Amino acid sequence: MDEQDVETEDFDLGAEEPTLRKPRIAIVGRPNVGKSTIFNRLAGKKLAIVNDTPGVTRDRREGPANLAGQDVTIVDTAGFEDAGGDALEARMRAQSELAVREADIVLFVYDARAGVTGLDEIFADYIRKSGKPTILVANKCESRASDAGVGEGYALGLGDPVEFAAEHNIGMHELNDAVNIALRSVDQSTFEVDMDRSEAPVRIAVVGRPNAGKSTLINTLIGQDRLLTGPEAGVTRDSITIDWVWQGRRVQFHDTAGMRKKARVNETLEKMSVGESLRAIKFAQVVVLLMDAQNAFDKQDMQIADLCHREGRAMILAITKWDLIKNKSEKVIEFREKAARLLPQMKGIPLVMFSGLTGKSIDRLLPAIERVQIDWSAKLKTSDLNEWLAEKTQRHTPPSANGRPVRLKYISQTKTRPPTFVIKTSREDAVPESYKRYLINHLREDFDLQGVPIRMFVRAGSNPYAEKK
């Protein structure tokens, strides 16, 4: 998303100087969508009462927080009710509306597991009319049960939903990025502190089996012995975050504990360590799967790769200890063949070979990460996609179902990170998985999206005659 220029005003010399304050961010939404849980998460402490019973919060509650490097005031509000008159619900609604009017930014929260409700749509209409910079937050995104609800959020007309799970602290980086962009669109002349305009870091998780050399790799990249290393497997037990700058760009490495086969993980501490590694994968933009050149593409390596693909992360296959390999040209051919055969769902995934200990050829890694991160965030034009779809379906028509032809009407990209596409057709169940794989493979090749996960859904278009019938 392009940054918006901050407009400035000319003040009369005799005008009163505005009172300095912190930006105000109002958290709003219907009852029981998790507003207070988000409020507590952003505040870093339990300030608001949280309960599954709707309507616990009635008054506006304010508290300090730091988002996108800026000290802000966050405001918890009562659940929005479609009520009028002098009823309690109407007075609670009035308080929520007042919080919106006084806010610089609005966080509109809905429950992604429950999906968009009629009350969400009513309140979203009010928020749009307010003209306030708004961030749409799809809360409770800790599982795949929320996928459908996230997609429904686009219809609210409040921008792309930020997938968040306040109880599990998932999505904080994405929310910070959204707040950072929103802050740039508001008048900052009255704020106490100038906003931190530094670019959000590229989050990179380094994962792999125990003793693959993950900590050694990061130490070599940053040029210091920041992480504990050694010959013993399992030296790293916790997920460690390292901030660094590469060619003027902020980079954040997440060193993780080695991931063994599930059947071998018995101790509670190791289970917690593996849990932190899984969490690092969920937070990452790019995952570097590090493999030992002497036993690369082990079954456990492939299970980790498949996990990263299911999570929709951009990924690099990194082969370390390359200095120990003698017949390098033969090994390159062998590794590329294994990558294509064992990971067909990640066709074209980048493969980088180097020595993490000596640093030989390690300069190839970060440029490869940068390229795959750009592809992972790619947004394709709808017109180009539909021209492409017409050409592909003309070349290879979808197979008929029960003697009736299947027509693909329209394609659009609904999401990035990873690139996600929806194809509209009158018969969604009639499109076989093999044909979807055909489309995904050509989409990857024709738009140069090699190696990144691609999600494609086939949905039935609305029937204009349904209501008449």
Protein Blocks (a to p, Z undefined) as FASTA:
>chain_A
ZZdddddddddfkbccddddddddddeddehiopmmmmmmmnopafbccdfbghkambdc
dddddeehiacdddddddddddehjbfklmmmmmmmmmmmmpmbdcddddfknopafklm
mmmmmmmmnopacddddehilbfklmmmmmmmmmnonojaddddfknogoklmmmmmmmm
mmmmpcfklpfbdcdfbdcddddddeddehilpmmmmmmmnopafbccdfbehkambdcd
ddddeehiacddddddddddfklmmbfklmmmmmmmmmmmmmpmbdcddddfklghifkl
mmmmmmmmmnopacddddehklmpmblmlmmmmmmmmmmmmmmmlghiacddddfknopo
klmmmmmmmmmmmmmmpccdfklmmmmmmmmmmmmccddeehiacddfbdcdfbghiadd
ddddfblmlpcfklmmmmmmmmmmmnopghiacdddddddddfklmmZZ
